[in-house]
């Protein structure tokens, strides 16, 4: 009996130990909770987007006009960090402008930065010493392109949170970022399509996440077509033909700035795709460097998503070769790769989680997947966007935390088309 009781006691102690070990592992593995305002302190005079809108971005679809109200209020509150540069109008006369955020000393010399970028993009006739000086001294120029498809709304909503973080953030990481980067925010690539979609969805939607629900993207009635421009053309098929006025404006402005990093934000929220991609169109790109940096971009994204337990997939190969895609425009004209941001489903994403995914994967002010130091004033790239760094312009780095790859959602095959 004593032996039996001893065995029971031993078994009980062992079970308790196993339970505690499992509980400890689960606690360690538990994903962190995401908070849009975790990286403070924030400048008290800069209003949060929700204070202007009356709701949190991602909980309701924001119109183009209300988005402009948010950015205008943020700029007025802290003009030393922001400049606004109009570059055209849509067919329906909505003004398009870059929301430029950086440190005051960088904003004071934007013309010189543009001139330097042009020399780095085409160094013919430029002395080697000047090239070395430019790569050492220039801040990196980052173009964040949002909502190329007007009904892919998560990126549009997240853009306002990114703008707030960059302008209002007084933490050392955001300040270092702005010192080492000029961030060009294009709030909406396709304002006309976005406005059609938002007007319809806000009038008829009920927040139903089911695929059969009225408000889901694939159920849009004929004539709405928020994905497309005024003339019902997909803007993400026009980076070669340049048939739409919005495309020609974009191309002109990109050539004006020559950004080192171009980020094309899409939607929606089921699961992200991270690199590797298919081979680039431009075979003169320099594939060794191309593969190195695209891999680091993808791993940096994966590390940030692992922290929050969010799904993504890296298996198979994404279609990085189509000449009509805007993230491929850089491959045809420049030596630095563009990076797409893509999700697997087509469902409506006017909800907070969707905006959080975009904000984390693109917001330079979350330090979860970046190193404290970097090679290059071209900063630290985490989740497709430059993070602040020590050093200068020739290179961009990310550091990986956590596993390099995770499986796709439910084993479903990746979506190749865009």
Secondary structure as GFF3:
##gff-version 3
##sequence-region A 1 418
A	DSSP	alpha_helix	2	29	.	.	.	ID=ss1
A	DSSP	alpha_helix	49	53	.	.	.	ID=ss2
A	DSSP	alpha_helix	64	77	.	.	.	ID=ss3
A	DSSP	three_ten_helix	79	81	.	.	.	ID=ss4
A	DSSP	beta_strand	82	89	.	.	.	ID=ss5
A	DSSP	beta_strand	95	101	.	.	.	ID=ss6
A	DSSP	alpha_helix	104	107	.	.	.	ID=ss7
A	DSSP	alpha_helix	110	121	.	.	.	ID=ss8
A	DSSP	alpha_helix	128	137	.	.	.	ID=ss9
A	DSSP	beta_strand	140	145	.	.	.	ID=ss10
A	DSSP	alpha_helix	153	168	.	.	.	ID=ss11
A	DSSP	alpha_helix	172	180	.	.	.	ID=ss12
A	DSSP	beta_strand	181	186	.	.	.	ID=ss13
A	DSSP	alpha_helix	191	204	.	.	.	ID=ss14
A	DSSP	three_ten_helix	217	219	.	.	.	ID=ss15
A	DSSP	three_ten_helix	235	237	.	.	.	ID=ss16
A	DSSP	alpha_helix	245	257	.	.	.	ID=ss17
A	DSSP	beta_strand	261	264	.	.	.	ID=ss18
A	DSSP	beta_strand	272	273	.	.	.	ID=ss19
A	DSSP	alpha_helix	287	308	.	.	.	ID=ss20
A	DSSP	beta_strand	312	313	.	.	.	ID=ss21
A	DSSP	three_ten_helix	326	328	.	.	.	ID=ss22
A	DSSP	alpha_helix	329	333	.	.	.	ID=ss23
A	DSSP	beta_strand	339	340	.	.	.	ID=ss24
A	DSSP	beta_strand	342	343	.	.	.	ID=ss25
A	DSSP	alpha_helix	352	362	.	.	.	ID=ss26
A	DSSP	beta_strand	380	382	.	.	.	ID=ss27
A	DSSP	beta_strand	385	387	.	.	.	ID=ss28
A	DSSP	three_ten_helix	409	411	.	.	.	ID=ss29
###
